[in-house]
Amino acid sequence: MLNHWNPQPLTSRRQMLWQTAAGFGSVALAGLMAETAAGGSSSTAGGPLAVKPPHFPAKAKRVIFLFMHGGPSQVDTFDYKPLLERDHGKPLPFNKPRVFSAATGNLLKSPFKFRQYGQSGAWVSDLFPHVARHVDDLCILNGMNGSNSRHGGALLELHTGSDTFVRPSMGSWITYGLGTENQDLPGFITVCPTLTHGGVNAYNSAFLPAIYAGTPLGNASVPSDKANIPFIANADNTPREIQRMELDLVQALNQEQFAATGPDAGLEGRINSFELAFRMQAAAPDLQDISMESEATQKLYGLDNPMTKNFGRQCLMARRFAERGVRFVQVTHSYKWDQHGNLAADHSRNAQEVDQPIAALLTDLKARGLLEDTLVLWGGEFGRTPVSQGDDGRDHNPQGYTMWLAGGGIKPGIRHGATDDYGYFAVENKVHIHDLHATMLHLLGLDHLRLTHRYAGRDFRLTDVHGEIVHEILA
């Protein structure tokens, strides 16, 4: 059978890339051929995702962020307040800050019992019995605080360091600073990311090169077993010599374009993305196939339970991505923790969906020796008020709330910071979002003052002009 190839005249580099069916694939193919000819491999190749040395020796190599979208209540989870229980129904004995939505009432005790666990004696509510068994691996930050009481602004502040402007996400900054350990996979993967309150801006690269943006697997409306790595189909029906000719033309047009107008960052970003997609064709199917995981492992993550299987698969995939060298992995429980009412029932359901999978992830990472150099971060965009909203709800509260860290150079089995007697304001060893970012970068061997990118005439960084490393929580 004859191969009919009838190219049309191409007048520009952009037109050539648009019209050539296998154009991006050929670019990637040639790159892979060049690596092979040079004796390299896709795991050690150069390019924008190549491994870069840290500023100083790192304690963590990668991050897994367990994002609880909506704002879990600190006084119902990891911040035990006996006086809140004692003074239930009484007015708050000090002035309330400005709240987000409807008026709030008197003090509302937690409907959940707290118990002490582990050698550290940390207090954890009955919402998290599985995670509670890992408290001696956790660093619980009870003095977290942020700048915004609205979901959109607070979510962007947590993810990007800014609640007002579009900025690169923390996963993008980390990948920009360190590259990725596996050139066949993205440096930053986000599983089932939220569609609301910032959407793609929570994992975008903004003014950093597009290759550092998070690669989304599905979204919040997609079950995790349907959330797969997107990759392009290979151009198997295009002869190798034709691909070589296409690549030569692309390179020639590149040089003409650059000489005339300078680099086209947007187009080059898309080329890099498709090159990566080409390489992922070999790596992604095996990585996403969990059938080779033992029955015991799948049961550990709760994949046999309808209540836990969705988030359980997200956590299992996070371990698999971390194991394969992905630099930053985020899994999102979205958008379920915003209990302005029906707190007891909804927080109970939410915790049942995530408690066992999170504990399984910690168990699995530790058993495989990965927890030592994997930083695990848990939390939402803010906490909730200790006073009631309606009969059984709590309003947003960025003034004082809880997040926790594990592994990756963090001092285990400690509580850092505290809120007031009722859990409203951070009052001791306060940790702002900027401080959390500075500390996270430090654990990865990056100086948050030096990790900068010049854009629009100034140097930007994740922490902007803020941020202090929390040395007290470092191992």
C-alpha positions as CSV (number, residue, x, y, z in Angstrom):
1,M,0.0,0.0,0.0
2,L,1.3,3.4,-0.9
3,N,1.7,6.0,1.7
4,H,0.1,9.2,0.4
5,W,1.8,12.2,2.0
6,N,0.9,15.5,0.4
7,P,2.2,18.4,2.5
8,Q,0.8,21.9,2.0
9,P,3.1,24.9,1.9
10,L,3.9,26.0,5.4
11,T,4.6,29.7,5.9
12,S,5.4,29.8,9.7
13,R,6.7,27.7,12.5
14,R,3.4,27.9,14.4
15,Q,1.5,26.8,11.3
16,M,3.9,23.9,10.8
17,L,3.4,22.7,14.3
18,W,-0.4,23.1,14.1
19,Q,-0.7,21.2,10.8
20,T,1.8,18.4,11.4
21,A,-0.1,15.5,12.9
22,A,3.0,14.0,14.5
23,G,4.9,17.2,14.9
24,F,5.1,17.2,18.7
25,G,5.7,13.4,18.7
26,S,8.6,13.8,16.3
27,V,10.2,16.5,18.5
28,A,10.0,14.2,21.4
29,L,11.2,11.2,19.4
30,A,14.2,13.1,18.2
31,G,15.0,14.1,21.7
32,L,14.8,10.6,22.9
33,M,17.0,9.4,20.0
34,A,19.5,12.1,20.8
35,E,19.6,11.0,24.5
36,T,20.1,7.4,23.4
37,A,22.9,8.3,21.0
38,A,24.6,10.2,23.8
39,G,24.4,7.3,26.1
40,G,21.8,8.9,28.4
41,S,18.4,7.9,29.5
42,S,15.1,9.6,30.0
43,S,15.6,9.5,33.7
44,T,18.9,11.5,33.5
45,A,18.1,13.7,30.5
46,G,18.6,17.4,30.5
47,G,15.9,20.0,29.8
48,P,13.7,22.2,32.0
49,L,12.8,19.3,34.3
50,A,16.3,18.0,34.8
51,V,17.4,17.5,38.4
52,K,18.9,20.6,39.8
53,P,21.1,20.8,42.9
54,P,19.5,22.3,46.0
55,H,21.0,25.4,47.7
56,F,22.1,23.3,50.6
57,P,21.7,19.6,51.7
58,A,18.1,18.7,51.7
59,K,16.2,16.6,54.3
60,A,13.2,16.0,52.0
61,K,13.2,15.1,48.3
62,R,9.5,15.4,47.6
63,V,6.2,16.6,49.0
64,I,2.8,14.9,49.3
65,F,0.0,17.5,50.1
66,L,-3.3,16.1,51.5
67,F,-5.6,19.0,50.9
68,M,-8.9,19.1,52.8
69,H,-10.9,21.6,50.8
70,G,-13.4,23.6,52.7
71,G,-11.7,24.1,56.0
72,P,-11.8,21.3,58.7
73,S,-12.5,22.4,62.2
74,Q,-9.4,22.5,64.4
75,V,-11.5,22.3,67.6
76,D,-13.1,19.1,66.3
77,T,-10.0,17.3,65.1
78,F,-6.5,18.1,66.5
79,D,-6.9,21.1,68.9
80,Y,-8.5,19.9,72.2
81,K,-10.2,22.7,74.2
82,P,-11.6,21.6,77.6
83,L,-12.9,25.1,78.3
84,L,-14.9,25.1,75.1
85,E,-16.7,22.0,76.5
86,R,-17.1,23.5,79.9
87,D,-18.5,26.9,78.6
88,H,-20.7,25.5,75.9
89,G,-23.6,27.8,75.2
90,K,-22.0,30.9,76.8
91,P,-20.9,34.0,75.0
92,L,-17.3,34.2,73.8
93,P,-15.5,36.2,76.6
94,F,-13.6,38.4,74.1
95,N,-14.4,40.2,70.9
96,K,-14.9,38.2,67.7
97,P,-13.1,39.1,64.6
98,R,-15.0,39.9,61.4
99,V,-16.6,36.8,60.1
100,F,-17.3,35.7,56.6
101,S,-21.0,35.0,56.3
102,A,-23.9,35.0,58.6
103,A,-23.8,36.0,62.3
104,T,-22.3,33.6,64.8
105,G,-23.6,32.8,68.2
106,N,-22.3,31.4,71.5
107,L,-19.6,28.9,72.2
108,L,-20.2,25.5,70.6
109,K,-18.5,22.4,72.2
110,S,-17.2,19.7,69.9
111,P,-19.7,16.8,69.4
112,F,-16.6,14.5,69.3
113,K,-14.6,13.0,72.2
114,F,-10.9,13.6,72.4
115,R,-8.3,11.1,73.6
116,Q,-4.6,11.0,74.1
117,Y,-2.4,8.8,71.9
118,G,1.1,7.6,71.6
119,Q,4.2,8.4,73.6
120,S,3.7,12.1,72.8
121,G,0.2,12.0,74.4
122,A,-1.2,14.1,71.6
123,W,-5.0,14.8,71.8
124,V,-6.9,13.7,68.8
125,S,-10.7,13.5,68.4
126,D,-12.6,10.4,67.6
127,L,-12.9,11.6,64.0
128,F,-9.4,10.3,63.2
129,P,-8.8,7.0,65.1
130,H,-6.5,5.7,62.3
131,V,-4.4,8.8,62.0
132,A,-4.3,9.1,65.8
133,R,-2.2,5.9,65.9
134,H,0.5,7.8,64.0
135,V,0.8,10.9,66.3
136,D,4.4,10.0,67.2
137,D,5.3,10.6,63.5
138,L,3.4,13.9,63.3
139,C,4.3,17.5,64.0
140,I,0.9,19.1,64.8
141,L,0.9,22.9,64.1
142,N,-1.9,24.3,66.3
143,G,-0.9,27.9,65.7
144,M,-1.5,28.2,62.0
145,N,-3.0,31.5,60.7
146,G,-3.7,33.1,57.3
147,S,-4.8,36.4,55.9
148,N,-8.1,35.6,54.2
149,S,-11.5,34.3,55.5
150,R,-12.9,33.5,52.0
151,H,-12.4,30.2,50.4
152,G,-11.0,31.6,47.1
153,G,-8.5,33.9,48.6
154,A,-7.5,31.5,51.4
155,L,-7.1,28.6,49.0
156,L,-4.9,30.7,46.7
157,E,-2.8,32.0,49.6
158,L,-2.2,28.4,50.8
159,H,-1.3,27.2,47.3
160,T,0.5,30.2,45.8
161,G,1.4,32.6,48.7
162,S,-0.9,35.3,47.4
163,D,-4.6,35.8,48.0
164,T,-5.0,38.7,45.6
165,F,-2.8,38.0,42.5
166,V,-2.2,35.1,40.2
167,R,1.1,33.6,41.2
168,P,2.9,30.3,40.6
169,S,1.8,27.5,42.9
170,M,4.1,26.0,45.5
171,G,4.4,22.8,43.5
172,S,5.5,24.8,40.5
173,W,8.1,26.7,42.5
174,I,9.5,23.4,43.9
175,T,9.7,21.8,40.5
176,Y,11.2,25.0,39.1
177,G,13.9,24.9,41.8
178,L,14.7,21.2,41.8
179,G,13.4,19.6,38.6
180,T,12.1,16.1,38.8
181,E,13.8,12.8,39.5
182,N,11.9,11.0,36.7
183,Q,12.0,12.6,33.3
184,D,9.3,10.3,32.1
185,L,6.8,11.9,34.5
186,P,5.7,15.4,35.4
187,G,7.4,17.0,38.3
188,F,4.1,18.1,39.8
189,I,0.9,16.0,39.7
190,T,-2.4,17.0,41.3
191,V,-5.1,14.3,41.7
192,C,-8.7,15.3,41.4
193,P,-8.1,19.0,42.0
194,T,-10.9,21.3,42.9
195,L,-12.9,23.1,40.2
196,T,-13.8,26.0,42.5
197,H,-12.2,28.7,44.5
198,G,-9.4,29.5,42.1
199,G,-9.5,26.3,40.1
200,V,-6.5,25.9,37.8
201,N,-4.8,28.9,39.5
202,A,-4.2,26.6,42.5
203,Y,-1.8,24.5,40.5
204,N,-0.7,26.8,37.6
205,S,2.8,28.0,36.9
206,A,1.7,31.6,36.2
207,F,4.8,33.5,34.9
208,L,7.1,30.5,35.4
209,P,7.6,28.3,32.3
210,A,4.5,26.2,31.5
211,I,6.4,22.9,32.0
212,Y,6.3,23.6,35.8
213,A,2.5,23.7,36.0
214,G,0.8,20.9,37.8
215,T,-0.5,18.1,35.6
216,P,-4.1,17.4,36.7
217,L,-5.5,13.9,36.9
218,G,-9.2,14.3,36.5
219,N,-10.9,16.8,38.7
220,A,-13.2,17.0,41.7
221,S,-16.1,15.7,39.7
222,V,-14.3,12.6,38.4
223,P,-13.9,9.4,40.5
224,S,-10.3,8.7,41.3
225,D,-10.3,5.4,39.3
226,K,-11.2,7.5,36.2
227,A,-8.5,10.2,36.9
228,N,-5.6,9.2,34.6
229,I,-2.5,10.8,33.3
230,P,-3.3,12.4,30.0
231,F,-0.8,11.7,27.2
232,I,-0.8,11.9,23.4
233,A,-1.2,9.0,21.0
234,N,2.0,8.0,19.2
235,A,2.3,8.6,15.5
236,D,2.9,5.0,14.6
237,N,1.6,5.4,11.1
238,T,4.2,8.1,10.3
239,P,7.4,6.8,8.8
240,R,10.5,7.5,10.8
241,E,12.2,9.4,8.0
242,I,9.2,11.7,7.7
243,Q,9.4,12.5,11.4
244,R,13.0,13.3,10.9
245,M,12.2,15.7,8.1
246,E,9.5,17.4,10.2
247,L,11.9,17.8,13.1
248,D,14.5,19.4,10.9
249,L,12.0,21.8,9.5
250,V,10.8,22.7,13.0
251,Q,14.3,23.4,14.2
252,A,15.0,25.5,11.1
253,L,11.8,27.5,11.7
254,N,12.7,27.8,15.4
255,Q,16.0,29.5,14.5
256,E,14.3,31.9,12.1
257,Q,11.6,32.7,14.6
258,F,14.1,33.3,17.4
259,A,16.3,35.5,15.2
260,A,13.4,37.6,14.1
261,T,11.3,38.0,17.3
262,G,13.0,36.2,20.1
263,P,11.8,33.0,21.9
264,D,8.1,32.2,22.1
265,A,7.8,31.0,25.7
266,G,4.2,29.9,25.3
267,L,4.8,27.7,22.3
268,E,8.0,26.3,23.7
269,G,6.1,25.4,26.8
270,R,3.6,23.5,24.8
271,I,6.4,21.7,22.9
272,N,8.0,20.7,26.2
273,S,4.6,19.5,27.5
274,F,4.1,17.3,24.4
275,E,7.6,16.0,24.6
276,L,6.9,14.9,28.2
277,A,3.6,13.4,27.1
278,F,5.4,11.4,24.4
279,R,7.7,9.9,27.1
280,M,4.8,9.3,29.4
281,Q,3.3,6.9,26.9
282,A,5.7,4.2,28.2
283,A,5.6,5.1,31.9
284,A,2.0,6.1,32.5
285,P,0.1,2.9,31.8
286,D,2.2,0.8,34.2
287,L,2.2,3.5,36.8
288,Q,-1.6,3.8,36.8
289,D,-2.2,0.0,36.9
290,I,-2.6,-0.8,40.6
291,S,-3.6,-4.5,39.9
292,M,-0.1,-5.5,40.8
293,E,-0.5,-4.0,44.3
294,S,-1.1,-6.8,46.8
295,E,-4.5,-7.5,48.2
296,A,-3.2,-6.5,51.6
297,T,-2.0,-3.1,50.3
298,Q,-5.3,-2.4,48.6
299,K,-7.2,-3.3,51.7
300,L,-4.9,-1.2,53.8
301,Y,-5.9,1.9,51.8
302,G,-9.6,1.0,52.0
303,L,-10.1,0.1,48.4
304,D,-12.5,-2.7,49.5
305,N,-14.8,-0.2,51.2
306,P,-17.1,2.1,49.3
307,M,-16.7,4.8,51.9
308,T,-12.9,5.0,51.6
309,K,-12.0,3.6,48.1
310,N,-12.1,7.0,46.3
311,F,-9.7,8.9,48.5
312,G,-7.9,5.6,49.2
313,R,-6.9,5.3,45.6
314,Q,-5.8,8.9,45.5
315,C,-3.4,8.2,48.5
316,L,-2.2,5.0,46.9
317,M,-1.4,6.8,43.7
318,A,0.4,9.5,45.7
319,R,2.7,6.8,47.1
320,R,3.3,5.3,43.6
321,F,4.1,8.8,42.2
322,A,6.4,9.6,45.0
323,E,8.1,6.2,44.6
324,R,8.7,7.0,40.9
325,G,10.3,10.3,41.5
326,V,7.5,12.9,41.1
327,R,8.6,15.9,43.1
328,F,5.2,17.3,44.3
329,V,2.0,15.3,44.6
330,Q,-1.3,16.8,45.7
331,V,-4.5,14.8,46.5
332,T,-7.7,16.7,47.2
333,H,-10.7,15.9,49.3
334,S,-13.0,18.4,47.6
335,Y,-15.2,20.3,48.5
336,K,-16.6,18.8,51.6
337,W,-15.3,20.4,54.8
338,D,-17.3,23.7,54.8
339,Q,-19.7,22.9,57.6
340,H,-21.7,26.1,58.3
341,G,-24.4,23.6,59.5
342,N,-24.8,19.9,60.1
343,L,-21.3,19.8,61.5
344,A,-21.5,16.5,63.5
345,A,-22.9,14.5,60.6
346,D,-20.8,16.0,57.8
347,H,-17.5,16.1,59.5
348,S,-18.1,12.5,60.6
349,R,-18.7,11.4,57.0
350,N,-15.7,13.4,55.7
351,A,-13.3,11.9,58.2
352,Q,-14.5,8.4,57.5
353,E,-13.7,8.9,53.9
354,V,-10.1,10.1,54.5
355,D,-8.9,8.7,57.9
356,Q,-8.0,5.2,56.9
357,P,-6.4,6.2,53.6
358,I,-4.2,8.8,55.2
359,A,-3.1,6.4,57.9
360,A,-2.4,3.8,55.2
361,L,-0.2,6.3,53.3
362,L,1.9,7.0,56.4
363,T,2.2,3.3,57.1
364,D,3.1,2.5,53.6
365,L,5.7,5.3,53.2
366,K,7.3,4.3,56.5
367,A,7.5,0.6,55.6
368,R,9.1,1.4,52.3
369,G,11.7,3.8,53.8
370,L,10.1,6.7,51.9
371,L,8.8,8.7,54.8
372,E,12.3,9.7,55.8
373,D,12.7,11.9,52.7
374,T,9.0,12.6,51.8
375,L,7.4,15.6,53.5
376,V,3.6,14.9,54.1
377,L,1.4,18.0,54.7
378,W,-2.2,17.8,55.8
379,G,-4.8,20.6,56.1
380,G,-7.3,23.0,54.6
381,E,-7.3,26.6,53.6
382,F,-8.4,27.7,57.1
383,G,-10.1,26.4,60.2
384,R,-13.5,27.1,61.8
385,T,-14.9,29.2,64.6
386,P,-15.4,27.8,68.1
387,V,-18.7,29.7,68.2
388,S,-21.8,28.4,66.6
389,Q,-23.4,29.3,63.3
390,G,-27.0,28.2,63.3
391,D,-27.7,25.2,65.5
392,D,-24.9,23.0,64.4
393,G,-22.3,24.8,62.3
394,R,-19.1,26.9,62.4
395,D,-18.0,29.8,60.3
396,H,-14.6,30.2,58.6
397,N,-11.6,31.0,60.8
398,P,-8.2,31.9,59.4
399,Q,-7.2,33.4,62.8
400,G,-6.1,30.2,64.3
401,Y,-6.2,26.6,63.1
402,T,-4.3,23.3,62.7
403,M,-2.3,21.6,60.0
404,W,0.2,18.8,60.5
405,L,3.4,17.6,58.9
406,A,5.2,14.3,58.9
407,G,8.5,12.9,57.5
408,G,11.0,14.7,55.4
409,G,13.1,16.2,58.2
410,I,10.3,17.2,60.5
411,K,10.6,16.7,64.3
412,P,8.1,13.9,65.0
413,G,5.7,13.5,67.9
414,I,5.5,17.2,68.8
415,R,2.9,19.9,68.9
416,H,4.0,23.4,67.9
417,G,2.0,26.5,68.6
418,A,-1.3,27.0,70.3
419,T,-4.6,28.8,70.1
420,D,-6.4,30.6,72.9
421,D,-8.5,28.7,75.5
422,Y,-11.4,28.3,73.1
423,G,-9.5,27.8,69.8
424,Y,-10.2,31.1,68.0
425,F,-6.9,33.0,67.7
426,A,-3.3,31.6,67.3
427,V,-1.5,33.0,70.4
428,E,1.7,31.0,70.8
429,N,4.4,30.2,68.2
430,K,2.2,31.4,65.4
431,V,2.9,30.0,61.9
432,H,1.6,32.0,59.0
433,I,1.2,30.4,55.5
434,H,4.4,32.3,54.4
435,D,6.3,30.7,57.3
436,L,5.0,27.2,56.3
437,H,6.2,27.8,52.7
438,A,9.6,29.0,53.8
439,T,10.0,26.0,56.1
440,M,8.9,23.6,53.4
441,L,11.4,25.0,50.9
442,H,14.1,24.8,53.6
443,L,13.5,21.1,54.1
444,L,13.8,20.6,50.4
445,G,17.2,22.4,50.4
446,L,15.9,25.6,48.9
447,D,16.5,29.1,50.4
448,H,13.1,30.8,50.0
449,L,15.0,34.1,49.7
450,R,17.1,32.8,46.8
451,L,14.4,30.9,44.9
452,T,13.4,33.7,42.6
453,H,12.2,34.4,39.1
454,R,12.4,37.8,37.4
455,Y,9.2,38.9,35.8
456,A,7.8,42.3,34.8
457,G,10.9,44.0,36.1
458,R,11.1,42.5,39.6
459,D,12.2,39.3,41.3
460,F,9.3,37.2,42.6
461,R,9.4,34.3,45.1
462,L,6.8,32.0,46.7
463,T,7.0,33.9,50.0
464,D,7.1,37.3,48.3
465,V,8.5,39.7,51.0
466,H,7.5,37.5,53.9
467,G,8.2,34.2,55.6
468,E,10.4,32.9,58.4
469,I,11.7,29.3,58.7
470,V,10.2,27.6,61.8
471,H,13.4,26.1,63.1
472,E,11.8,24.6,66.2
473,I,10.0,21.9,64.2
474,L,13.1,20.7,62.2
475,A,14.6,17.4,63.2
